[in-house]
Amino acid sequence: MNRRRRNRLIAATVIAAGVGVAVLLISFAFRDNLMFFFSPSQVMAGEAPVDKPIRVGGLVVPSTIERMTEGVTVRFDITDTAQTLTIEYDGILPDLFKEGQGVIAKGRLNAEGIMKATQVLAKHDENYMPPEVAESLRAQGAMPPHEMLEQFQK
């Protein structure tokens, strides 16, 4: 093998190794930042990972909103009409957050089965429900509130 071919082979090998390392690093970063959506039924069935970032959606159960005396910590339950999950959030809730409304909470599930939320998202008008929550309710055999309202108005 002459010198020119060997240099080309070394350059091609270095480039291929560099691309391989870059793809590997990108896939690790993507996997660490990937956040899956779960319903309360899936969480209670043990399908959700403990201490990994997840999103959970459902309807806020009436009469479950508790404001802790110290700080701005709030504890409430969400449901998909089949199971109920307790969410604990340390922060200021959105203005549109209220009982019976659809919400999505982002955070981590702890070993006790309580989700420690870092963010709570509430619907922004009377006809909107996060698609994941609506699909989860339909899967449980329940109709999302905005669809119930539409059927009632017909």
Secondary structure, 3 states (H helix, E strand, C coil): CCHHHHHHHHHHHHHHHHHHHHHHHHHHHHHHHCCEEECHHHHHCCCCCCCCEEEEEEEECCCCCEECCCCCEEEEEEECCCCEEEEEEECCCCCCCCCCCEEEEEEEECCCCCEEEEEEEECCCCCCCCHHHHHHHHHCCCCCHHHHHHHHHC
